[in-house]
């Protein structure tokens, strides 16, 4: 029987669309099946609070998308993707009313860290000079033959360190230490854990190389641009097409799944060999998030002036407080003072809210599948650095882990990274292999954030999986 498509992709998140584009560029016929009514997975936008207020459903700020080696080969601007660079990519307010800032220019960043200016330059400048080499190395499976071994070894020695250790060895002052800790907390790891520094270094380097930009019109514009290019290449997308079993799919030569390990087990578990199935069942979740989207009557009244010019704000005080909050989350406890991440896109993008009004996107880290409403704790953290913030709120939209999973089954329990990014699960994601995208089922590949290089809107999981499928199924190198 002939196959109507060369390849079927399940899931239209950035990785699924990246896989589809990679195959379509190689001349393969492609169908993308999306369970939701809208495409995009974690890169979607919607009016969650009030009419005219456009909120990002999951991802919001995109240093890895702007720096993605694959996305940079695509004509996404032609399909409507426009990056906005906030004046200050990231601000981290402190209790004294000041804020430490990550600016695109390393020297500007270093200068405002005062006693740590020389240390910051010494840490970041040698790595920044090799950003493109490093991005290509760490945005692929860890088990590979490095093209730039010396550069990668320099990064690896630093990146393997726990964030608390590296920050306190390198920096003397609280502003620099707090700034580094807040960026490291994007890892969802305890800051005393190995490789937590790697996340801080990667995201800080990305900030210096490409910024921490936001897409005009919302994160949905990333997905829309990818989909537009895929359709130009002849690819097809079907929404409201939920897959309950692999046998439900149309016949094809290859199947690529932009599904978490746990969704893969749900639709194919009984078909998998026992040893492989047990390995997937032992794959550990990352902590979850509790998310709130706000419609505001005016901008957030931050005490620190720099926060009023920043796209992203990290709220958590000093390094020890952030480390304590992340340690509580890792141990399954609710922190009284959670680490809160905030994005204020409407300061820079007039399409996000009615004239004179604003949106705010915020989430905090919580234990996996947490049922606790964190809004009071989150708002207390915001008010700590922006007194009278609550007076600006017109409406709230809250999302627990269960709510996130209903919007996107890959986000089970609020795990937005499709699996913990500890050292073992960076090496074996989800299995120990130089080709972790391949599954034991003939022609079936995983291409979600449960595969290398992991979470983030960069498309590299889909790109690498599709490249492997082209070599193995379609004999194209």
C-alpha positions as CSV (number, residue, x, y, z in Angstrom):
1,X,0.0,0.0,0.0
2,X,1.4,3.4,-0.9
3,X,1.9,6.0,1.8
4,X,0.0,9.3,1.3
5,X,2.8,11.2,3.2
6,X,6.5,10.6,3.6
7,X,6.3,11.7,7.2
8,X,3.7,12.4,9.9
9,X,4.6,14.8,12.7
10,X,2.5,14.7,15.9
11,X,2.4,18.1,17.6
12,X,2.8,21.6,16.2
13,X,5.0,23.1,18.8
14,X,8.2,24.7,17.7
15,X,10.0,21.4,17.6
16,X,7.3,19.7,15.6
17,X,7.2,22.5,13.1
18,X,11.0,22.5,12.9
19,X,11.0,18.8,12.2
20,X,8.3,19.2,9.5
21,X,10.3,22.1,7.9
22,X,13.5,20.1,7.9
23,X,11.8,17.2,6.1
24,X,9.9,19.4,3.7
25,X,13.0,21.3,2.7
26,X,14.5,17.9,1.8
27,X,11.6,17.4,-0.6
28,X,9.5,15.1,1.6
29,X,5.7,15.3,1.9
30,X,4.7,16.1,5.4
31,X,1.5,16.2,7.5
32,X,1.4,17.8,11.0
33,X,-1.3,16.6,13.3
34,X,-2.2,19.0,16.1
35,X,-4.7,18.1,18.9
36,X,-5.6,21.7,19.8
37,X,-7.7,24.1,17.7
38,X,-4.6,26.3,17.4
39,X,-1.0,25.5,16.5
40,X,2.1,26.3,18.5
41,X,2.2,24.1,21.6
42,X,4.1,26.2,24.2
43,X,4.4,29.1,21.7
44,X,0.8,30.4,21.6
45,X,-1.0,33.6,22.6
46,X,-4.6,34.4,23.5
47,X,-6.9,36.9,25.1
48,X,-6.9,35.2,28.6
49,X,-8.2,38.1,30.7
50,X,-10.1,40.9,29.0
51,X,-10.8,41.8,25.4
52,X,-7.8,43.4,23.7
53,X,-5.2,42.0,26.1
54,X,-3.0,39.5,24.3
55,X,-1.2,37.1,26.7
56,X,1.4,34.4,26.0
57,X,0.0,31.1,27.1
58,X,3.4,29.6,28.0
59,X,6.7,30.9,26.6
60,X,7.1,34.7,26.3
61,X,10.8,35.8,26.1
62,X,13.0,34.1,23.5
63,X,16.8,34.3,23.7
64,X,17.2,30.8,22.4
65,X,14.8,31.3,19.5
66,X,16.7,34.4,18.4
67,X,19.9,32.5,18.8
68,X,18.8,29.2,17.3
69,X,21.2,28.0,14.6
70,X,18.2,26.4,12.8
71,X,15.7,29.2,13.0
72,X,18.4,31.6,11.7
73,X,18.4,29.7,8.4
74,X,14.7,30.2,7.9
75,X,13.0,33.2,6.3
76,X,10.7,33.8,9.3
77,X,10.8,37.6,8.9
78,X,9.1,37.2,5.6
79,X,6.3,35.4,7.3
80,X,5.7,38.1,9.9
81,X,8.1,37.4,12.7
82,X,9.5,40.6,14.1
83,X,11.7,40.6,17.2
84,X,11.5,43.5,19.7
85,X,14.6,44.1,21.8
86,X,13.7,45.7,25.2
87,X,16.0,48.5,26.2
88,X,17.1,46.3,29.2
89,X,16.7,42.5,28.5
90,X,16.7,41.6,32.3
91,X,16.5,43.4,35.6
92,X,16.9,41.9,39.0
93,X,15.6,44.3,41.7
94,X,17.1,44.2,45.3
95,X,15.6,45.3,48.6
96,X,17.7,48.5,48.6
97,X,15.7,49.9,45.7
98,X,18.5,49.2,43.1
99,X,18.5,46.6,40.4
100,X,21.2,44.5,38.8
101,X,20.7,44.3,35.0
102,X,21.7,42.1,32.2
103,X,22.3,44.4,29.2
104,X,23.2,43.4,25.7
105,X,26.6,45.0,26.0
106,X,28.9,43.1,28.3
107,X,30.7,46.3,29.3
108,X,27.5,48.1,30.2
109,X,26.4,45.1,32.3
110,X,29.8,44.9,34.0
111,X,30.0,48.6,34.8
112,X,26.8,48.6,36.8
113,X,28.1,45.7,38.9
114,X,30.8,48.0,40.3
115,X,33.1,45.9,42.5
116,X,32.4,42.9,40.3
117,X,32.8,44.6,36.9
118,X,36.3,43.1,36.2
119,X,35.2,39.7,37.3
120,X,32.1,39.8,35.1
121,X,34.1,40.8,32.1
122,X,36.7,38.0,32.8
123,X,34.0,35.4,33.0
124,X,31.8,36.4,30.1
125,X,34.0,37.9,27.4
126,X,36.0,34.8,26.5
127,X,32.8,32.8,26.2
128,X,31.0,35.5,24.3
129,X,33.7,35.6,21.6
130,X,32.8,32.0,20.9
131,X,29.0,32.2,21.2
132,X,28.2,30.7,17.8
133,X,30.6,27.8,18.3
134,X,29.2,27.1,21.7
135,X,25.6,27.4,20.5
136,X,26.2,24.7,17.9
137,X,27.9,22.5,20.5
138,X,25.4,22.6,23.4
139,X,22.2,22.7,21.2
140,X,22.6,19.0,20.3
141,X,23.1,15.7,22.1
142,X,25.8,15.8,24.8
143,X,27.2,12.5,23.4
144,X,28.8,13.8,20.2
145,X,32.2,14.5,18.8
146,X,32.8,18.2,19.4
147,X,33.9,20.4,16.6
148,X,35.4,22.9,19.0
149,X,36.7,20.8,21.9
150,X,38.8,23.5,23.6
151,X,36.0,26.0,23.6
152,X,33.5,23.4,24.8
153,X,35.9,22.3,27.6
154,X,36.3,25.9,28.8
155,X,32.6,26.2,29.0
156,X,32.1,22.8,30.5
157,X,34.5,23.3,33.4
158,X,32.5,26.4,34.4
159,X,29.1,25.0,33.5
160,X,29.4,21.9,35.6
161,X,29.8,23.9,38.8
162,X,26.8,24.5,41.0
163,X,25.5,28.0,40.5
164,X,25.9,29.0,44.2
165,X,29.6,27.8,44.2
166,X,30.5,29.6,40.9
167,X,28.7,32.8,41.8
168,X,30.4,33.0,45.2
169,X,33.8,32.1,43.9
170,X,33.7,34.7,41.0
171,X,31.7,37.6,42.5
172,X,32.1,39.5,45.7
173,X,28.9,41.6,45.8
174,X,25.3,40.7,46.1
175,X,24.0,42.3,42.9
176,X,26.2,40.2,40.6
177,X,25.6,37.0,42.7
178,X,21.8,37.6,42.7
179,X,21.8,38.3,38.9
180,X,23.6,35.1,38.2
181,X,21.4,33.1,40.6
182,X,18.2,34.3,39.0
183,X,19.4,33.3,35.6
184,X,20.6,29.9,36.8
185,X,17.1,29.3,38.4
186,X,15.7,28.9,34.8
187,X,17.2,25.4,35.1
188,X,14.5,24.4,37.6
189,X,17.4,22.8,39.5
190,X,18.5,23.4,43.1
191,X,21.3,26.0,42.7
192,X,23.6,23.7,44.6
193,X,23.2,21.1,41.9
194,X,25.8,20.4,39.2
195,X,25.3,22.0,35.8
196,X,23.0,24.8,37.2
197,X,25.7,27.2,36.3
198,X,25.5,26.1,32.6
199,X,22.0,27.5,32.3
200,X,23.1,30.9,33.7
201,X,26.1,31.0,31.4
202,X,24.0,30.0,28.3
203,X,21.2,32.5,28.9
204,X,23.5,35.3,29.9
205,X,25.7,34.7,26.8
206,X,22.5,34.6,24.7
207,X,21.5,37.9,26.2
208,X,24.8,39.5,25.1
209,X,24.8,37.8,21.7
210,X,21.2,38.2,20.6
211,X,19.3,39.8,23.5
212,X,16.2,38.5,25.3
213,X,13.7,39.5,22.6
214,X,9.9,39.3,22.5
215,X,8.0,38.7,19.2
216,X,5.7,41.5,18.2
217,X,2.1,40.4,18.5
218,X,2.8,37.5,20.9
219,X,4.6,34.2,20.9
220,X,2.0,32.8,18.5
221,X,3.9,34.8,15.8
222,X,6.8,32.4,16.1
223,X,4.5,29.5,15.4
224,X,2.6,31.3,12.7
225,X,5.8,32.1,10.9
226,X,7.1,28.6,11.1
227,X,3.7,27.3,9.8
228,X,3.6,29.8,7.0
229,X,7.0,28.7,5.8
230,X,6.0,25.0,6.1
231,X,2.9,25.5,4.0
232,X,5.0,27.4,1.4
233,X,7.2,24.2,1.2
234,X,4.1,22.1,0.6
235,X,3.6,20.8,4.1
236,X,0.1,20.4,5.6
237,X,-1.2,21.0,9.1
238,X,-4.4,19.5,10.6
239,X,-5.7,21.0,13.8
240,X,-8.2,19.3,16.1
241,X,-6.5,16.0,15.2
242,X,-5.8,14.2,18.4
243,X,-3.8,11.0,18.3
244,X,-4.8,8.4,21.0
245,X,-2.8,5.6,19.5
246,X,0.0,5.3,17.0
247,X,-2.2,3.0,14.9
248,X,-4.6,6.0,14.4
249,X,-2.0,7.7,12.1
250,X,-2.2,7.6,8.3
251,X,0.4,5.4,6.7
252,X,3.8,7.0,6.3
253,X,7.5,6.1,6.1
254,X,8.4,8.1,9.2
255,X,6.6,9.4,12.3
256,X,8.1,12.2,14.4
257,X,6.5,12.9,17.8
258,X,6.7,16.3,19.4
259,X,5.4,14.7,22.5
260,X,6.8,14.4,26.0
261,X,8.0,11.0,27.2
262,X,4.8,10.5,29.1
263,X,2.6,11.3,26.2
264,X,4.6,8.9,24.1
265,X,4.1,6.2,26.7
266,X,0.4,6.9,26.7
267,X,-0.1,6.4,23.0
268,X,2.6,3.7,22.3
269,X,3.5,2.1,25.7
270,X,2.2,-1.3,24.9
271,X,4.1,-1.5,21.7
272,X,7.4,-0.6,23.2
273,X,10.0,-3.2,24.3
274,X,10.0,-3.7,28.1
275,X,13.5,-2.4,28.7
276,X,13.0,0.8,26.7
277,X,9.5,1.3,28.3
278,X,11.1,1.0,31.8
279,X,13.7,3.6,31.0
280,X,11.0,6.1,29.9
281,X,9.0,5.3,32.9
282,X,12.0,6.2,35.1
283,X,12.5,9.6,33.4
284,X,12.1,12.3,36.0
285,X,9.8,15.3,35.8
286,X,11.1,18.8,36.5
287,X,9.2,20.9,39.0
288,X,6.1,22.7,37.8
289,X,5.0,26.3,37.5
290,X,2.1,28.3,38.7
291,X,1.3,31.1,36.2
292,X,-0.7,34.3,36.3
293,X,-1.5,36.7,33.5
294,X,-2.6,40.2,34.4
295,X,-4.5,42.9,32.7
296,X,-3.3,46.2,34.2
297,X,-4.6,49.7,34.2
298,X,-1.0,51.1,34.1
299,X,2.6,50.0,34.1
300,X,3.9,48.2,37.2
301,X,5.1,50.8,39.7
302,X,8.6,49.3,40.2
303,X,10.8,51.0,42.8
304,X,13.9,50.5,40.7
305,X,13.9,52.7,37.7
306,X,15.7,50.1,35.6
307,X,12.8,47.7,36.0
308,X,10.5,50.1,34.2
309,X,12.7,49.7,31.1
310,X,13.2,45.9,31.3
311,X,11.5,43.2,29.3
312,X,12.1,40.5,31.9
313,X,12.2,40.9,35.7
314,X,13.5,38.3,38.2
315,X,12.0,38.6,41.7
316,X,13.7,36.7,44.5
317,X,16.1,38.9,46.4
318,X,19.6,37.8,47.0
319,X,21.4,34.5,46.0
320,X,20.7,32.8,49.3
321,X,17.0,33.5,49.2
322,X,16.7,32.3,45.6
323,X,18.7,29.2,46.4
324,X,16.5,28.4,49.5
325,X,13.3,28.8,47.4
326,X,14.6,26.5,44.6
327,X,15.7,24.0,47.2
328,X,12.3,23.9,48.8
329,X,10.7,23.3,45.4
330,X,13.0,20.5,44.6
331,X,12.1,18.9,48.0
332,X,8.4,19.1,47.3
333,X,7.8,22.1,49.6
334,X,6.0,25.4,48.9
335,X,8.4,28.3,49.3
336,X,7.0,31.3,51.3
337,X,9.0,33.6,49.1
338,X,9.0,31.9,45.7
339,X,11.3,32.9,42.8
340,X,9.0,34.8,40.4
341,X,9.7,35.5,36.8
342,X,7.9,38.4,35.1
343,X,7.7,39.7,31.6
344,X,6.1,43.1,30.7
345,X,5.8,42.8,26.9
346,X,3.3,45.6,26.5
347,X,5.9,48.2,27.5
348,X,7.5,47.5,24.2
349,X,4.7,46.1,22.0
350,X,1.6,48.2,21.6
351,X,-0.3,45.3,20.1
352,X,-0.6,43.5,23.5
353,X,-3.1,45.8,25.3
354,X,-5.5,48.7,24.8
355,X,-3.9,52.2,24.7
356,X,-2.6,53.2,28.1
357,X,-3.1,49.8,29.6
358,X,-0.8,46.8,30.0
359,X,-0.3,43.1,30.4
360,X,2.0,41.3,32.8
361,X,3.1,37.7,32.4
362,X,4.3,36.0,35.6
363,X,5.1,32.5,37.0
364,X,6.8,30.9,39.9
365,X,8.4,27.5,40.5
366,X,6.4,25.0,42.5
367,X,6.7,21.3,43.1
368,X,5.5,19.0,40.3
369,X,1.7,18.8,40.0
370,X,1.3,21.4,42.8
371,X,-2.4,22.2,43.6
372,X,-1.7,25.3,45.8
373,X,-2.9,28.7,44.6
374,X,0.3,30.8,44.6
375,X,-1.2,34.1,43.7
376,X,-0.9,35.7,47.1
377,X,2.7,34.7,47.5
378,X,3.5,35.8,44.0
379,X,1.8,39.2,44.4
380,X,3.6,39.7,47.7
381,X,6.9,39.2,45.9
382,X,5.9,41.7,43.2
383,X,4.7,44.3,45.8
384,X,7.9,43.9,47.7
385,X,9.7,45.5,44.7
386,X,6.6,47.4,43.3
387,X,4.5,48.8,46.1
388,X,0.8,49.2,45.4
389,X,1.0,46.8,42.4
390,X,-2.4,45.3,43.3
391,X,-4.0,48.6,42.8
392,X,-3.2,48.3,39.0
393,X,-4.8,44.9,38.5
394,X,-7.9,44.9,36.3
395,X,-8.1,41.1,35.9
396,X,-6.2,37.9,36.5
397,X,-6.0,34.6,34.7
398,X,-4.4,31.8,36.8
399,X,-3.0,28.5,35.6
400,X,-1.9,25.6,37.8
401,X,-0.1,22.6,36.6
402,X,-3.3,20.9,35.8
403,X,-4.6,23.9,33.9
404,X,-1.4,24.0,31.8
405,X,-1.7,20.3,31.1
406,X,-5.3,20.8,29.8
407,X,-4.0,23.5,27.5
408,X,-1.1,21.3,26.3
409,X,-0.8,17.7,27.4
410,X,3.0,17.9,27.1
411,X,2.9,20.2,30.2
412,X,1.9,17.5,32.6
413,X,2.0,18.7,36.2
414,X,3.2,22.1,35.1
415,X,6.5,20.7,33.9
416,X,7.2,23.1,31.0
417,X,10.6,21.4,30.2
418,X,9.2,17.9,29.5
419,X,11.6,16.4,32.1
420,X,14.2,17.5,34.6
421,X,17.4,18.9,33.2
422,X,19.8,17.4,35.8
423,X,23.2,16.2,34.7
424,X,22.0,12.6,34.1
425,X,19.0,13.7,32.1
426,X,21.1,16.0,30.0
427,X,23.4,13.1,29.1
428,X,20.6,10.5,28.7
429,X,17.6,12.4,27.4
430,X,15.6,10.3,27.5
431,X,18.1,7.4,26.9
432,X,21.9,7.1,26.8
433,X,22.6,7.3,23.1
434,X,24.3,9.5,20.5
435,X,20.9,9.2,18.6
436,X,18.4,9.6,21.5
437,X,15.6,10.6,19.0
438,X,15.4,7.1,17.6
439,X,12.9,4.8,19.3
440,X,12.7,1.0,19.1
441,X,9.6,1.3,16.9
442,X,10.6,1.3,13.2
443,X,10.5,4.7,11.6
444,X,9.3,6.4,14.9
445,X,11.3,9.2,16.4
446,X,10.9,11.5,19.4
447,X,11.5,15.2,18.7
448,X,10.1,17.0,21.8
449,X,11.9,18.8,24.6
450,X,12.2,15.3,26.3
451,X,15.2,15.0,23.8
452,X,18.3,17.0,23.5
453,X,19.0,19.9,23.9
454,X,15.8,20.1,26.1
455,X,13.4,22.8,26.9
456,X,13.2,26.2,25.2
457,X,11.8,27.6,22.0
458,X,14.7,26.8,19.6
459,X,13.4,24.0,17.4
460,X,16.7,22.1,17.7
461,X,15.1,18.9,19.0
462,X,12.9,18.7,16.0
463,X,15.7,19.7,13.6
464,X,18.1,17.0,14.9
465,X,15.4,14.3,14.9
466,X,14.4,15.1,11.4
467,X,18.0,15.0,10.2
468,X,18.3,11.6,11.7
469,X,15.1,10.4,10.0
470,X,16.4,11.7,6.7
471,X,19.6,9.7,7.1
472,X,18.0,6.5,8.3
473,X,14.7,6.4,6.4
474,X,15.3,8.5,3.4
475,X,19.0,7.8,2.9
476,X,19.8,11.6,2.7
477,X,22.9,12.9,4.3
